């Protein structure tokens, strides 16, 4: 017999009284309660006004955030369909070229899927849009240098069409393989929401206003 058993045998514990838990609870809640807890706290009028303003501001902030998320991310998703065959890539690329234009006298370069590569379904169209954009930028720059106002107008119209119909801006926090809602048809070039398209638009506006330095640089870098 160990020490604990000897102690229990020498001084056995009295059995716990049987209590009706429901009756105990009823007795507790029937009492007057602690005045420090039950007494309502009264706020001064300025304090109530400040509290109301804070609550309204929080409600507006929550509503604004929910609305922004519902608008920006509605329908956007990670692209799951992939291309791993050059023939499929080239077919989509050629289809995109038929929706776009190049400057007079120019032809579309051959493009294909690199070996051992997979990509999303929208990538061939996006590359075609990028090619069209750069070609028209360089055409515009050349027209500015030569003083060809008709060619300048054609380039501006073509680039405005690309921005309006073939350019998308992904929502904040999107992954690199993000795709737009299914009702948006390509081809399209997707910009991250980091000011890139705003820079492009400003570059075009500057060129139209007689400040083509950035347009020339873009052509040299991308053309």
C-alpha positions in Angstrom: 0.0 0.0 0.0 1.5 3.4 -1.0 1.5 6.6 1.0 -1.6 8.2 -0.7 -3.7 5.1 0.0 -2.7 5.1 3.7 -3.7 8.8 4.0 -7.1 8.2 2.3 -7.8 5.3 4.7 -6.8 7.3 7.7 -8.9 10.3 6.9 -11.5 9.5 4.3 -13.1 12.5 2.5 -16.7 13.2 3.2 -19.0 12.6 0.2 -20.0 15.8 -1.7 -23.5 16.9 -1.1 -25.9 16.3 -4.0 -27.1 19.7 -5.3 -29.8 20.6 -7.8 -27.9 22.8 -10.3 -31.0 24.3 -11.7 -32.0 25.5 -8.2 -28.6 26.9 -7.5 -28.6 28.9 -10.8 -32.1 30.2 -10.1 -31.0 31.4 -6.7 -28.0 33.3 -8.2 -30.0 35.1 -10.9 -32.8 36.0 -8.5 -30.5 38.2 -6.4 -30.1 41.9 -7.0 -26.7 41.6 -8.7 -23.6 43.7 -8.4 -24.4 47.4 -8.8 -21.0 48.0 -10.4 -22.0 45.7 -13.2 -25.7 46.3 -13.5 -25.6 50.1 -13.3 -25.7 51.6 -16.9 -22.8 53.9 -17.9 -24.0 57.3 -19.0 -22.0 59.1 -21.6 -21.9 62.8 -21.8 -23.4 64.4 -24.9 -20.0 65.2 -26.5 -18.8 61.6 -25.8 -22.0 60.2 -27.4 -21.5 62.4 -30.5 -17.9 61.3 -30.9 -18.9 57.6 -30.5 -21.6 58.0 -33.1 -19.2 59.7 -35.6 -16.7 56.9 -35.1 -19.3 54.2 -35.6 -20.6 55.9 -38.8 -17.0 56.2 -40.1 -16.3 52.6 -39.5 -19.5 51.6 -41.2 -18.7 53.7 -44.3 -15.2 52.3 -44.4 -16.5 48.7 -44.3 -19.1 49.4 -46.9 -16.5 51.1 -49.2 -14.1 48.2 -48.9 -16.8 45.6 -49.6 -18.0 47.6 -52.6 -14.4 47.9 -54.0 -13.8 44.2 -53.6 -17.1 43.4 -55.2 -16.4 45.6 -58.2 -12.7 45.0 -58.7 -12.6 41.3 -58.3 -16.0 40.4 -59.7 -15.3 37.7 -62.3 -11.5 37.9 -62.2 -9.9 34.6 -61.6 -6.7 32.6 -61.9 -6.4 31.1 -65.4 -6.5 27.4 -65.2 -6.6 26.5 -68.9 -3.1 26.1 -70.3 -1.4 25.7 -73.7 1.5 23.3 -74.1 1.4 22.7 -77.9 3.0 25.2 -80.4 0.2 24.6 -82.9 -2.5 25.7 -80.5 -0.4 28.7 -79.4 0.1 29.8 -83.0 -3.6 29.4 -83.9 -4.6 31.7 -81.0 -1.8 34.2 -82.0 -3.0 34.3 -85.6 -6.6 34.8 -84.5 -5.5 37.7 -82.4 -3.7 39.3 -85.2 -6.9 39.4 -87.2 -8.4 41.6 -84.5 -5.6 44.1 -84.5 -3.7 46.3 -86.9 -0.2 47.2 -87.8 1.2 50.3 -89.5 1.0 50.5 -93.3 3.4 48.1 -95.1 4.2 46.0 -92.0 3.5 42.3 -91.4 3.1 40.2 -88.3 6.3 38.4 -87.1 6.3 34.7 -86.6 5.8 33.7 -83.0 5.4 30.3 -81.4 5.5 28.6 -78.1 9.0 27.9 -76.8 10.0 24.2 -76.3 9.1 22.7 -72.9 6.9 25.6 -72.1 3.3 26.0 -70.9 1.3 29.2 -70.8 -2.2 30.5 -70.3 -4.8 30.8 -73.0 -4.7 34.6 -73.1 -1.0 34.9 -73.5 -0.8 34.6 -77.4 -3.4 37.3 -77.7 -1.5 39.5 -75.2 1.7 39.1 -77.1 -0.1 40.2 -80.3 -1.4 43.3 -78.6 2.0 44.2 -77.3 3.5 43.8 -80.8 0.8 46.0 -82.3 1.3 48.6 -79.5 5.1 48.8 -80.0 4.9 48.9 -83.8 2.4 51.9 -83.7 4.6 53.7 -81.1 7.6 53.4 -83.3 5.6 54.4 -86.4 4.3 57.5 -84.5 7.8 58.4 -83.4 9.1 58.2 -87.0 6.2 60.3 -88.2 7.0 62.9 -85.6 10.6 63.1 -86.8 9.5 63.4 -90.4 6.7 65.8 -89.8 4.1 63.5 -91.3 1.0 64.7 -89.5 -1.4 62.2 -91.3 0.8 59.3 -90.0 0.9 60.8 -86.6 -2.9 61.0 -86.5 -3.2 57.3 -87.7 -0.8 56.2 -84.9 -2.7 58.1 -82.2 -6.0 56.6 -83.4 -4.6 53.1 -83.4 -3.0 53.4 -79.9 -6.2 54.9 -78.6 -8.1 51.9 -80.0 -5.7 49.5 -78.3 -6.1 51.2 -74.9 -9.8 51.3 -75.2 -10.5 47.8 -76.6 -7.5 45.6 -75.9 -6.1 46.8 -72.6 -7.1 45.6 -69.1 -5.9 46.4 -65.6 -5.9 43.6 -63.1 -7.2 44.1 -59.6 -4.9 44.7 -56.7 -3.4 41.6 -55.3 -3.9 39.5 -58.4 -1.6 36.7 -59.3 0.6 36.7 -62.4 -1.7 34.3 -64.2 -4.9 36.3 -63.6 -7.7 36.2 -66.2 -10.6 38.6 -66.6 -14.3 37.7 -66.5 -15.4 35.2 -69.2 -17.6 37.8 -70.9 -14.5 39.9 -71.9 -13.3 38.7 -75.2 -9.7 39.1 -76.3 -7.2 39.8 -77.5 -6.1 41.9 -74.6 -3.0 42.9 -72.8 -3.2 42.9 -69.0 -1.4 45.5 -66.9 -0.8 45.2 -63.2 -2.5 47.9 -61.2 0.8 49.6 -60.4 0.5 52.7 -62.6 1.9 51.2 -65.8 -1.1 52.0 -68.0 -1.3 55.5 -66.5 2.3 56.0 -67.5 1.6 54.8 -71.0 -1.4 57.1 -71.4 0.7 60.1 -70.1 3.5 59.2 -72.6 0.9 59.3 -75.5 -0.5 62.6 -74.2 3.0 64.1 -74.0 3.8 63.0 -77.5 0.6 64.5 -78.8 1.5 67.7 -77.0 4.9 68.0 -78.7 6.9 66.2 -76.0 7.8 62.8 -77.6 10.9 62.0 -75.6 9.3 59.1 -73.6 7.7 57.8 -76.8 11.1 57.7 -78.5 12.6 55.9 -75.5 9.8 53.3 -75.5 10.4 52.5 -79.1 14.1 52.1 -78.6 13.6 49.9 -75.6 10.8 47.7 -76.9 11.0 48.0 -80.7 
